[in-house]
């Protein structure tokens, strides 16, 4: 009886593993088919909110030294 259950288990395991592999390969093929083909000589589209070249951008300095300095000032 145990041999029969082990055989059924292995058959089901192989079926699930094969199905997972088939699903993964089909997803990869589908994603490759949907990927845009790069056109030579064209530049990528810029985001509408992207800063122009040379424009100053506001940013927050979160380096470790700066954070430690702010922590010391708050104490």
PDB file of N, CA, C and O in Angstrom:
ATOM      1  N   UNK A   1       0.814  -1.185   0.000  1.00  0.00           N
ATOM      2  CA  UNK A   1       0.000   0.000   0.000  1.00  0.00           C
ATOM      3  C   UNK A   1       0.867   1.262   0.000  1.00  0.00           C
ATOM      4  O   UNK A   1       0.553   2.237  -0.682  1.00  0.00           O
ATOM      5  N   UNK A   2       1.968   1.234   0.778  1.00  0.00           N
ATOM      6  CA  UNK A   2       2.842   2.394   0.829  1.00  0.00           C
ATOM      7  C   UNK A   2       3.521   2.644  -0.515  1.00  0.00           C
ATOM      8  O   UNK A   2       3.745   3.790  -0.903  1.00  0.00           O
ATOM      9  N   UNK A   3       3.844   1.568  -1.215  1.00  0.00           N
ATOM     10  CA  UNK A   3       4.472   1.720  -2.524  1.00  0.00           C
ATOM     11  C   UNK A   3       3.507   2.371  -3.513  1.00  0.00           C
ATOM     12  O   UNK A   3       3.913   3.189  -4.339  1.00  0.00           O
ATOM     13  N   UNK A   4       2.238   2.007  -3.425  1.00  0.00           N
ATOM     14  CA  UNK A   4       1.234   2.594  -4.307  1.00  0.00           C
ATOM     15  C   UNK A   4       1.066   4.094  -4.011  1.00  0.00           C
ATOM     16  O   UNK A   4       0.981   4.901  -4.936  1.00  0.00           O
ATOM     17  N   UNK A   5       1.019   4.457  -2.748  1.00  0.00           N
ATOM     18  CA  UNK A   5       0.890   5.860  -2.377  1.00  0.00           C
ATOM     19  C   UNK A   5       2.124   6.657  -2.796  1.00  0.00           C
ATOM     20  O   UNK A   5       2.001   7.800  -3.234  1.00  0.00           O
ATOM     21  N   UNK A   6       3.298   6.071  -2.666  1.00  0.00           N
ATOM     22  CA  UNK A   6       4.524   6.753  -3.084  1.00  0.00           C
ATOM     23  C   UNK A   6       4.527   6.961  -4.593  1.00  0.00           C
ATOM     24  O   UNK A   6       4.952   8.012  -5.072  1.00  0.00           O
ATOM     25  N   UNK A   7       4.062   5.979  -5.340  1.00  0.00           N
ATOM     26  CA  UNK A   7       4.001   6.111  -6.801  1.00  0.00           C
ATOM     27  C   UNK A   7       2.994   7.188  -7.203  1.00  0.00           C
ATOM     28  O   UNK A   7       3.271   7.996  -8.089  1.00  0.00           O
ATOM     29  N   UNK A   8       1.831   7.201  -6.558  1.00  0.00           N
ATOM     30  CA  UNK A   8       0.826   8.232  -6.853  1.00  0.00           C
ATOM     31  C   UNK A   8       1.372   9.606  -6.509  1.00  0.00           C
ATOM     32  O   UNK A   8       1.177  10.553  -7.270  1.00  0.00           O
ATOM     33  N   UNK A   9       2.055   9.731  -5.370  1.00  0.00           N
ATOM     34  CA  UNK A   9       2.646  10.995  -4.953  1.00  0.00           C
ATOM     35  C   UNK A   9       3.669  11.481  -5.989  1.00  0.00           C
ATOM     36  O   UNK A   9       3.654  12.650  -6.374  1.00  0.00           O
ATOM     37  N   UNK A  10       4.549  10.592  -6.434  1.00  0.00           N
ATOM     38  CA  UNK A  10       5.575  10.977  -7.404  1.00  0.00           C
ATOM     39  C   UNK A  10       4.966  11.365  -8.749  1.00  0.00           C
ATOM     40  O   UNK A  10       5.443  12.292  -9.403  1.00  0.00           O
ATOM     41  N   UNK A  11       3.929  10.667  -9.155  1.00  0.00           N
ATOM     42  CA  UNK A  11       3.261  11.002 -10.411  1.00  0.00           C
ATOM     43  C   UNK A  11       2.610  12.382 -10.316  1.00  0.00           C
ATOM     44  O   UNK A  11       2.730  13.191 -11.235  1.00  0.00           O
ATOM     45  N   UNK A  12       1.926  12.648  -9.211  1.00  0.00           N
ATOM     46  CA  UNK A  12       1.303  13.962  -9.025  1.00  0.00           C
ATOM     47  C   UNK A  12       2.359  15.058  -8.927  1.00  0.00           C
ATOM     48  O   UNK A  12       2.179  16.146  -9.474  1.00  0.00           O
ATOM     49  N   UNK A  13       3.457  14.773  -8.234  1.00  0.00           N
ATOM     50  CA  UNK A  13       4.531  15.748  -8.104  1.00  0.00           C
ATOM     51  C   UNK A  13       5.128  16.068  -9.480  1.00  0.00           C
ATOM     52  O   UNK A  13       5.380  17.231  -9.796  1.00  0.00           O
ATOM     53  N   UNK A  14       5.349  15.043 -10.286  1.00  0.00           N
ATOM     54  CA  UNK A  14       5.906  15.257 -11.620  1.00  0.00           C
ATOM     55  C   UNK A  14       4.925  16.052 -12.499  1.00  0.00           C
ATOM     56  O   UNK A  14       5.346  16.900 -13.285  1.00  0.00           O
ATOM     57  N   UNK A  15       3.628  15.781 -12.367  1.00  0.00           N
ATOM     58  CA  UNK A  15       2.627  16.504 -13.153  1.00  0.00           C
ATOM     59  C   UNK A  15       2.601  17.982 -12.766  1.00  0.00           C
ATOM     60  O   UNK A  15       2.532  18.851 -13.635  1.00  0.00           O
ATOM     61  N   UNK A  16       2.657  18.266 -11.473  1.00  0.00           N
ATOM     62  CA  UNK A  16       2.643  19.663 -11.016  1.00  0.00           C
ATOM     63  C   UNK A  16       3.926  20.369 -11.438  1.00  0.00           C
ATOM     64  O   UNK A  16       3.879  21.509 -11.901  1.00  0.00           O
ATOM     65  N   UNK A  17       5.077  19.703 -11.282  1.00  0.00           N
ATOM     66  CA  UNK A  17       6.353  20.313 -11.678  1.00  0.00           C
ATOM     67  C   UNK A  17       6.380  20.564 -13.188  1.00  0.00           C
ATOM     68  O   UNK A  17       6.850  21.613 -13.629  1.00  0.00           O
ATOM     69  N   UNK A  18       5.888  19.629 -13.972  1.00  0.00           N
ATOM     70  CA  UNK A  18       5.847  19.819 -15.418  1.00  0.00           C
ATOM     71  C   UNK A  18       4.914  20.953 -15.817  1.00  0.00           C
ATOM     72  O   UNK A  18       5.233  21.743 -16.706  1.00  0.00           O
ATOM     73  N   UNK A  19       3.767  21.032 -15.161  1.00  0.00           N
ATOM     74  CA  UNK A  19       2.837  22.123 -15.444  1.00  0.00           C
ATOM     75  C   UNK A  19       3.427  23.483 -15.076  1.00  0.00           C
ATOM     76  O   UNK A  19       3.249  24.461 -15.802  1.00  0.00           O
ATOM     77  N   UNK A  20       4.130  23.537 -13.944  1.00  0.00           N
ATOM     78  CA  UNK A  20       4.761  24.799 -13.535  1.00  0.00           C
ATOM     79  C   UNK A  20       5.839  25.209 -14.535  1.00  0.00           C
ATOM     80  O   UNK A  20       5.951  26.385 -14.882  1.00  0.00           O
ATOM     81  N   UNK A  21       6.621  24.258 -14.993  1.00  0.00           N
ATOM     82  CA  UNK A  21       7.661  24.555 -15.976  1.00  0.00           C
ATOM     83  C   UNK A  21       7.047  25.031 -17.289  1.00  0.00           C
ATOM     84  O   UNK A  21       7.537  25.986 -17.892  1.00  0.00           O
ATOM     85  N   UNK A  22       5.970  24.368 -17.737  1.00  0.00           N
ATOM     86  CA  UNK A  22       5.312  24.765 -18.978  1.00  0.00           C
ATOM     87  C   UNK A  22       4.724  26.172 -18.854  1.00  0.00           C
ATOM     88  O   UNK A  22       4.833  26.974 -19.781  1.00  0.00           O
ATOM     89  N   UNK A  23       4.103  26.470 -17.715  1.00  0.00           N
ATOM     90  CA  UNK A  23       3.535  27.803 -17.504  1.00  0.00           C
ATOM     91  C   UNK A  23       4.632  28.864 -17.492  1.00  0.00           C
ATOM     92  O   UNK A  23       4.461  29.940 -18.065  1.00  0.00           O
ATOM     93  N   UNK A  24       5.755  28.565 -16.843  1.00  0.00           N
ATOM     94  CA  UNK A  24       6.855  29.523 -16.777  1.00  0.00           C
ATOM     95  C   UNK A  24       7.428  29.792 -18.172  1.00  0.00           C
ATOM     96  O   UNK A  24       7.677  30.947 -18.517  1.00  0.00           O
ATOM     97  N   UNK A  25       7.638  28.761 -18.966  1.00  0.00           N
ATOM     98  CA  UNK A  25       8.199  28.967 -20.304  1.00  0.00           C
ATOM     99  C   UNK A  25       7.226  29.739 -21.196  1.00  0.00           C
ATOM    100  O   UNK A  25       7.659  30.581 -21.983  1.00  0.00           O
ATOM    101  N   UNK A  26       5.930  29.473 -21.091  1.00  0.00           N
ATOM    102  CA  UNK A  26       4.955  30.214 -21.899  1.00  0.00           C
ATOM    103  C   UNK A  26       4.897  31.677 -21.482  1.00  0.00           C
ATOM    104  O   UNK A  26       4.741  32.556 -22.330  1.00  0.00           O
ATOM    105  N   UNK A  27       5.019  31.948 -20.184  1.00  0.00           N
ATOM    106  CA  UNK A  27       5.039  33.341 -19.723  1.00  0.00           C
ATOM    107  C   UNK A  27       6.273  34.062 -20.246  1.00  0.00           C
ATOM    108  O   UNK A  27       6.183  35.222 -20.649  1.00  0.00           O
ATOM    109  N   UNK A  28       7.418  33.399 -20.248  1.00  0.00           N
ATOM    110  CA  UNK A  28       8.636  34.024 -20.750  1.00  0.00           C
ATOM    111  C   UNK A  28       8.549  34.275 -22.252  1.00  0.00           C
ATOM    112  O   UNK A  28       8.988  35.320 -22.731  1.00  0.00           O
ATOM    113  N   UNK A  29       7.992  33.336 -22.990  1.00  0.00           N
ATOM    114  CA  UNK A  29       7.825  33.536 -24.430  1.00  0.00           C
ATOM    115  C   UNK A  29       6.857  34.672 -24.718  1.00  0.00           C
ATOM    116  O   UNK A  29       7.090  35.466 -25.629  1.00  0.00           O
ATOM    117  N   UNK A  30       5.781  34.759 -23.958  1.00  0.00           N
ATOM    118  CA  UNK A  30       4.819  35.830 -24.150  1.00  0.00           C
ATOM    119  C   UNK A  30       5.415  37.191 -23.819  1.00  0.00           C
ATOM    120  O   UNK A  30       5.156  38.169 -24.519  1.00  0.00           O
ATOM    121  N   UNK A  31       6.214  37.261 -22.754  1.00  0.00           N
ATOM    122  CA  UNK A  31       6.843  38.527 -22.384  1.00  0.00           C
ATOM    123  C   UNK A  31       7.863  38.946 -23.433  1.00  0.00           C
ATOM    124  O   UNK A  31       7.992  40.133 -23.730  1.00  0.00           O
ATOM    125  N   UNK A  32       8.585  37.988 -23.996  1.00  0.00           N
ATOM    126  CA  UNK A  32       9.566  38.309 -25.037  1.00  0.00           C
ATOM    127  C   UNK A  32       8.870  38.794 -26.302  1.00  0.00           C
ATOM    128  O   UNK A  32       9.407  39.639 -27.018  1.00  0.00           O
ATOM    129  N   UNK A  33       7.698  38.275 -26.581  1.00  0.00           N
ATOM    130  CA  UNK A  33       6.972  38.701 -27.777  1.00  0.00           C
ATOM    131  C   UNK A  33       6.411  40.111 -27.610  1.00  0.00           C
ATOM    132  O   UNK A  33       6.255  40.829 -28.597  1.00  0.00           O
ATOM    133  N   UNK A  34       6.104  40.517 -26.377  1.00  0.00           N
ATOM    134  CA  UNK A  34       5.536  41.839 -26.130  1.00  0.00           C
ATOM    135  C   UNK A  34       6.592  42.922 -25.964  1.00  0.00           C
ATOM    136  O   UNK A  34       6.265  44.109 -25.988  1.00  0.00           O
ATOM    137  N   UNK A  35       7.856  42.533 -25.793  1.00  0.00           N
ATOM    138  CA  UNK A  35       8.919  43.507 -25.572  1.00  0.00           C
ATOM    139  C   UNK A  35       9.084  44.384 -26.801  1.00  0.00           C
ATOM    140  O   UNK A  35       9.132  43.881 -27.924  1.00  0.00           O
ATOM    141  N   UNK A  36       9.173  45.694 -26.594  1.00  0.00           N
ATOM    142  CA  UNK A  36       9.339  46.581 -27.752  1.00  0.00           C
ATOM    143  C   UNK A  36      10.718  46.418 -28.372  1.00  0.00           C
ATOM    144  O   UNK A  36      11.713  46.212 -27.677  1.00  0.00           O
ATOM    145  N   UNK A  37      10.752  46.512 -29.675  1.00  0.00           N
ATOM    146  CA  UNK A  37      12.009  46.406 -30.406  1.00  0.00           C
ATOM    147  C   UNK A  37      12.636  47.799 -30.451  1.00  0.00           C
ATOM    148  O   UNK A  37      11.998  48.734 -30.936  1.00  0.00           O
ATOM    149  N   UNK A  38      13.867  47.965 -29.959  1.00  0.00           N
ATOM    150  CA  UNK A  38      14.471  49.292 -29.982  1.00  0.00           C
ATOM    151  C   UNK A  38      14.729  49.757 -31.418  1.00  0.00           C
ATOM    152  O   UNK A  38      15.187  48.986 -32.261  1.00  0.00           O
ATOM    153  N   UNK A  39      14.431  51.011 -31.675  1.00  0.00           N
ATOM    154  CA  UNK A  39      14.633  51.600 -32.996  1.00  0.00           C
ATOM    155  C   UNK A  39      15.950  52.354 -32.970  1.00  0.00           C
ATOM    156  O   UNK A  39      16.179  53.176 -32.082  1.00  0.00           O
ATOM    157  N   UNK A  40      16.805  52.084 -33.921  1.00  0.00           N
ATOM    158  CA  UNK A  40      18.116  52.729 -33.968  1.00  0.00           C
ATOM    159  C   UNK A  40      17.957  54.216 -34.285  1.00  0.00           C
ATOM    160  O   UNK A  40      17.226  54.589 -35.203  1.00  0.00           O
ATOM    161  N   UNK A  41      18.641  55.050 -33.526  1.00  0.00           N
ATOM    162  CA  UNK A  41      18.630  56.478 -33.771  1.00  0.00           C
ATOM    163  C   UNK A  41      17.551  57.240 -33.020  1.00  0.00           C
ATOM    164  O   UNK A  41      17.543  58.471 -33.050  1.00  0.00           O
ATOM    165  N   UNK A  42      16.647  56.549 -32.352  1.00  0.00           N
ATOM    166  CA  UNK A  42      15.616  57.269 -31.607  1.00  0.00           C
ATOM    167  C   UNK A  42      16.015  57.341 -30.137  1.00  0.00           C
ATOM    168  O   UNK A  42      16.599  56.404 -29.592  1.00  0.00           O
ATOM    169  N   UNK A  43      15.694  58.455 -29.515  1.00  0.00           N
ATOM    170  CA  UNK A  43      16.015  58.608 -28.102  1.00  0.00           C
ATOM    171  C   UNK A  43      14.803  58.211 -27.272  1.00  0.00           C
ATOM    172  O   UNK A  43      13.672  58.345 -27.738  1.00  0.00           O
ATOM    173  N   UNK A  44      15.014  57.724 -26.050  1.00  0.00           N
ATOM    174  CA  UNK A  44      13.873  57.329 -25.225  1.00  0.00           C
ATOM    175  C   UNK A  44      13.039  58.553 -24.832  1.00  0.00           C
ATOM    176  O   UNK A  44      13.566  59.658 -24.706  1.00  0.00           O
ATOM    177  N   UNK A  45      11.751  58.345 -24.643  1.00  0.00           N
ATOM    178  CA  UNK A  45      10.863  59.441 -24.275  1.00  0.00           C
ATOM    179  C   UNK A  45      11.185  59.890 -22.854  1.00  0.00           C
ATOM    180  O   UNK A  45      11.437  59.076 -21.966  1.00  0.00           O
ATOM    181  N   UNK A  46      11.172  61.187 -22.667  1.00  0.00           N
ATOM    182  CA  UNK A  46      11.423  61.750 -21.344  1.00  0.00           C
ATOM    183  C   UNK A  46      10.118  61.827 -20.575  1.00  0.00           C
ATOM    184  O   UNK A  46       9.051  62.025 -21.155  1.00  0.00           O
ATOM    185  N   UNK A  47      10.213  61.669 -19.266  1.00  0.00           N
ATOM    186  CA  UNK A  47       9.043  61.821 -18.410  1.00  0.00           C
ATOM    187  C   UNK A  47       8.626  63.294 -18.407  1.00  0.00           C
ATOM    188  O   UNK A  47       9.495  64.166 -18.394  1.00  0.00           O
ATOM    189  N   UNK A  48       7.329  63.597 -18.418  1.00  0.00           N
ATOM    190  CA  UNK A  48       6.902  64.995 -18.481  1.00  0.00           C
ATOM    191  C   UNK A  48       7.384  65.833 -17.298  1.00  0.00           C
ATOM    192  O   UNK A  48       7.568  67.042 -17.439  1.00  0.00           O
ATOM    193  N   UNK A  49       7.592  65.209 -16.133  1.00  0.00           N
ATOM    194  CA  UNK A  49       8.028  65.949 -14.963  1.00  0.00           C
ATOM    195  C   UNK A  49       9.540  65.932 -14.779  1.00  0.00           C
ATOM    196  O   UNK A  49      10.036  66.448 -13.778  1.00  0.00           O
ATOM    197  N   UNK A  50      10.271  65.364 -15.700  1.00  0.00           N
ATOM    198  CA  UNK A  50      11.729  65.304 -15.589  1.00  0.00           C
ATOM    199  C   UNK A  50      12.307  66.705 -15.745  1.00  0.00           C
ATOM    200  O   UNK A  50      11.831  67.482 -16.573  1.00  0.00           O
ATOM    201  N   UNK A  51      13.336  67.036 -14.954  1.00  0.00           N
ATOM    202  CA  UNK A  51      13.928  68.375 -15.080  1.00  0.00           C
ATOM    203  C   UNK A  51      14.689  68.514 -16.393  1.00  0.00           C
ATOM    204  O   UNK A  51      15.229  67.547 -16.931  1.00  0.00           O
ATOM    205  N   UNK A  52      14.715  69.732 -16.883  1.00  0.00           N
ATOM    206  CA  UNK A  52      15.473  70.016 -18.095  1.00  0.00           C
ATOM    207  C   UNK A  52      16.964  69.961 -17.778  1.00  0.00           C
ATOM    208  O   UNK A  52      17.347  70.184 -16.630  1.00  0.00           O
ATOM    209  N   UNK A  53      17.812  69.673 -18.757  1.00  0.00           N
ATOM    210  CA  UNK A  53      19.252  69.661 -18.497  1.00  0.00           C
ATOM    211  C   UNK A  53      19.728  71.022 -17.983  1.00  0.00           C
ATOM    212  O   UNK A  53      19.424  72.056 -18.578  1.00  0.00           O
ATOM    213  N   UNK A  54      20.473  71.014 -16.879  1.00  0.00           N
ATOM    214  CA  UNK A  54      20.985  72.240 -16.281  1.00  0.00           C
ATOM    215  C   UNK A  54      20.056  72.849 -15.247  1.00  0.00           C
ATOM    216  O   UNK A  54      20.454  73.785 -14.553  1.00  0.00           O
ATOM    217  N   UNK A  55      18.844  72.356 -15.119  1.00  0.00           N
ATOM    218  CA  UNK A  55      17.897  72.893 -14.157  1.00  0.00           C
ATOM    219  C   UNK A  55      18.235  72.376 -12.761  1.00  0.00           C
ATOM    220  O   UNK A  55      18.566  71.201 -12.601  1.00  0.00           O
ATOM    221  N   UNK A  56      18.154  73.250 -11.743  1.00  0.00           N
ATOM    222  CA  UNK A  56      18.461  72.842 -10.375  1.00  0.00           C
ATOM    223  C   UNK A  56      17.307  72.011  -9.822  1.00  0.00           C
ATOM    224  O   UNK A  56      16.138  72.281 -10.099  1.00  0.00           O
ATOM    225  N   UNK A  57      17.658  70.993  -9.034  1.00  0.00           N
ATOM    226  CA  UNK A  57      16.670  70.084  -8.477  1.00  0.00           C
ATOM    227  C   UNK A  57      16.795  70.103  -6.957  1.00  0.00           C
ATOM    228  O   UNK A  57      17.904  70.036  -6.427  1.00  0.00           O
ATOM    229  N   UNK A  58      15.662  70.195  -6.249  1.00  0.00           N
ATOM    230  CA  UNK A  58      15.643  70.166  -4.800  1.00  0.00           C
ATOM    231  C   UNK A  58      15.739  68.710  -4.357  1.00  0.00           C
ATOM    232  O   UNK A  58      15.016  67.858  -4.871  1.00  0.00           O
ATOM    233  N   UNK A  59      16.623  68.421  -3.410  1.00  0.00           N
ATOM    234  CA  UNK A  59      16.758  67.063  -2.917  1.00  0.00           C
ATOM    235  C   UNK A  59      17.037  67.090  -1.425  1.00  0.00           C
ATOM    236  O   UNK A  59      17.385  68.133  -0.872  1.00  0.00           O
ATOM    237  N   UNK A  60      16.886  65.962  -0.784  1.00  0.00           N
ATOM    238  CA  UNK A  60      17.117  65.818   0.648  1.00  0.00           C
ATOM    239  C   UNK A  60      18.358  64.964   0.839  1.00  0.00           C
ATOM    240  O   UNK A  60      18.462  63.873   0.278  1.00  0.00           O
ATOM    241  N   UNK A  61      19.300  65.464   1.632  1.00  0.00           N
ATOM    242  CA  UNK A  61      20.539  64.731   1.907  1.00  0.00           C
ATOM    243  C   UNK A  61      20.289  63.791   3.084  1.00  0.00           C
ATOM    244  O   UNK A  61      20.129  64.250   4.215  1.00  0.00           O
ATOM    245  N   UNK A  62      20.255  62.494   2.835  1.00  0.00           N
ATOM    246  CA  UNK A  62      20.021  61.507   3.886  1.00  0.00           C
ATOM    247  C   UNK A  62      21.271  60.672   4.146  1.00  0.00           C
ATOM    248  O   UNK A  62      21.172  59.502   4.515  1.00  0.00           O
ATOM    249  N   UNK A  63      22.438  61.266   3.956  1.00  0.00           N
ATOM    250  CA  UNK A  63      23.659  60.526   4.237  1.00  0.00           C
ATOM    251  C   UNK A  63      23.790  60.320   5.745  1.00  0.00           C
ATOM    252  O   UNK A  63      23.201  61.058   6.535  1.00  0.00           O
ATOM    253  N   UNK A  64      24.544  59.341   6.124  1.00  0.00           N
ATOM    254  CA  UNK A  64      24.684  58.995   7.544  1.00  0.00           C
ATOM    255  C   UNK A  64      25.231  60.171   8.347  1.00  0.00           C
ATOM    256  O   UNK A  64      24.745  60.437   9.446  1.00  0.00           O
ATOM    257  N   UNK A  65      26.226  60.877   7.826  1.00  0.00           N
ATOM    258  CA  UNK A  65      26.826  61.998   8.549  1.00  0.00           C
ATOM    259  C   UNK A  65      25.797  63.098   8.783  1.00  0.00           C
ATOM    260  O   UNK A  65      25.727  63.665   9.873  1.00  0.00           O
ATOM    261  N   UNK A  66      25.007  63.396   7.772  1.00  0.00           N
ATOM    262  CA  UNK A  66      24.001  64.451   7.887  1.00  0.00           C
ATOM    263  C   UNK A  66      22.929  64.055   8.897  1.00  0.00           C
ATOM    264  O   UNK A  66      22.489  64.895   9.682  1.00  0.00           O
ATOM    265  N   UNK A  67      22.506  62.814   8.894  1.00  0.00           N
ATOM    266  CA  UNK A  67      21.501  62.360   9.847  1.00  0.00           C
ATOM    267  C   UNK A  67      22.038  62.404  11.272  1.00  0.00           C
ATOM    268  O   UNK A  67      21.316  62.784  12.194  1.00  0.00           O
ATOM    269  N   UNK A  68      23.308  62.017  11.462  1.00  0.00           N
ATOM    270  CA  UNK A  68      23.893  62.078  12.803  1.00  0.00           C
ATOM    271  C   UNK A  68      23.988  63.526  13.275  1.00  0.00           C
ATOM    272  O   UNK A  68      23.755  63.808  14.450  1.00  0.00           O
ATOM    273  N   UNK A  69      24.328  64.444  12.373  1.00  0.00           N
ATOM    274  CA  UNK A  69      24.412  65.857  12.716  1.00  0.00           C
ATOM    275  C   UNK A  69      23.039  66.389  13.130  1.00  0.00           C
ATOM    276  O   UNK A  69      22.940  67.137  14.102  1.00  0.00           O
ATOM    277  N   UNK A  70      21.980  66.017  12.409  1.00  0.00           N
ATOM    278  CA  UNK A  70      20.643  66.445  12.762  1.00  0.00           C
ATOM    279  C   UNK A  70      20.204  65.856  14.098  1.00  0.00           C
ATOM    280  O   UNK A  70      19.524  66.516  14.884  1.00  0.00           O
ATOM    281  N   UNK A  71      20.595  64.614  14.347  1.00  0.00           N
ATOM    282  CA  UNK A  71      20.252  63.978  15.620  1.00  0.00           C
ATOM    283  C   UNK A  71      20.938  64.703  16.784  1.00  0.00           C
ATOM    284  O   UNK A  71      20.320  64.908  17.829  1.00  0.00           O
ATOM    285  N   UNK A  72      22.184  65.085  16.617  1.00  0.00           N
ATOM    286  CA  UNK A  72      22.908  65.794  17.657  1.00  0.00           C
ATOM    287  C   UNK A  72      22.300  67.171  17.912  1.00  0.00           C
ATOM    288  O   UNK A  72      22.259  67.624  19.056  1.00  0.00           O
ATOM    289  N   UNK A  73      21.829  67.840  16.866  1.00  0.00           N
ATOM    290  CA  UNK A  73      21.211  69.156  17.019  1.00  0.00           C
ATOM    291  C   UNK A  73      19.884  69.054  17.774  1.00  0.00           C
ATOM    292  O   UNK A  73      19.536  69.964  18.526  1.00  0.00           O
ATOM    293  N   UNK A  74      19.143  67.965  17.584  1.00  0.00           N
ATOM    294  CA  UNK A  74      17.851  67.802  18.228  1.00  0.00           C
ATOM    295  C   UNK A  74      17.999  67.486  19.711  1.00  0.00           C
ATOM    296  O   UNK A  74      17.070  67.735  20.479  1.00  0.00           O
ATOM    297  N   UNK A  75      19.127  66.951  20.132  1.00  0.00           N
ATOM    298  CA  UNK A  75      19.318  66.567  21.533  1.00  0.00           C
ATOM    299  C   UNK A  75      19.604  67.755  22.404  1.00  0.00           C
ATOM    300  O   UNK A  75      19.789  67.605  23.612  1.00  0.00           O
TER     301      UNK A  75
END
